[in-house]
Amino acid sequence: MRGFKKVLGLVLTVALATSVFTACGNSKKGGDNDNDKKKIGIITMVENGAFMDMKEGILEELKAKGYTEDNTTFDYQCASGDATTLSTIASNMADGSYTAVFTIATPPTQTFVSTESDTPAFFCAVSAPLAAKVLTDMDKPDMNATGTSNAIPVSEIIDFAQATTPAKKYGLIYSGNEDNATNTIKQVEEYLKKIGVEYVEKTAPTAADVENATMEVLPAKVFGKGLEVICRLVATGSFIRRYGDYIEDGTPLPGGYVETTLKDDAKGDPLITSEGLAALGIMSEEMFASMKEQTLKITQIVADDLKKKGLDLYDIKFEFGYNNDEVILIDEIASGNMRVYKDGAIVDPVDLTNMILGK
């Protein structure tokens, strides 16, 4: 959220300086007379957590730049997923009485820009501004609109998904009437074809109807009474307590070292081998091989991502389960489940979360 506010703040500083701040030269100050107030509109197609965060971010940045309830009327309108209502809202806000209009996501942005209003439009959460035809040049915004794009890194998301929970077939649910959705799905389809993974599609008329499209969520079972899998890239912690006579603390473990423990606090989460797991009937050696392969792949993805932020992953913990004999990751990948260092010093999990989120 903070990253969004920083970008939005820059957009506001540059763009509003010419299009909105001209109104600040008026000798009349905001007060009891609503005619003295500036009027700013905010449009969404639907309400969800992300869009409401964006709305609050817009209001916070505007207020930080002097646009308060004392001198500004904020007109927030939601179309509740109805295209006709959206068109009416956009037309009303394009009447010239608004100082600026903020649009959240692609449909509101397209609808307002299509009015060709003289009122400047500031958009956010538009994944493909050019494809949506709300701009013709990303470097030189035109059509009286500017804003931020949240282009989706399709290949990275799919690679991560395949590394964590490999799938033979994907279900794609999207709004078939929205350019942002169809543009993203096209990229997904192309990439899935490239890596040889099947997919099926289900479309909804609008984003508001997507929630009515259904997907089956498969239940996962734990192995035995629960397993924890640790992948170590650097020798430290309990590894050194066990093997410190043979290796120094901080020694890299090329390729990663995978170990498995039974979840049993009373017994100190004892280590167990693949043969032991098979002998106890907890999992087959083939399942263990799949779990180990996934562990190494996920660990490398996380390590590479952290490295880009100047952070070093020492070790990370996972929990796996299964569905129809397929091994799958069943727990979140969180900062509290990994040991990370920066410039030779361990990073607190809370600080790590903030670093990852760019706070």
Beta strands, then each sheet from edge to edge (+ up, - down):
strand 1: 38-44
strand 2: 72-78
strand 3: 100-104
strand 4: 121-124
strand 5: 145-147
strand 6: 169-175
strand 7: 198-204
strand 8: 221-222
strand 9: 227-234
strand 10: 252-262
strand 11: 271-272
strand 12: 312-318
strand 13: 320-323
strand 14: 326-329
strand 15: 338-342
strand 16: 345-346
sheet 1: 2+ 1+ 3+ 4+ 5+
sheet 2: 6+ 7+
sheet 3: 8+ 13- 14+
sheet 4: 11+ 10- 9+ 12- 15+ 16-
end
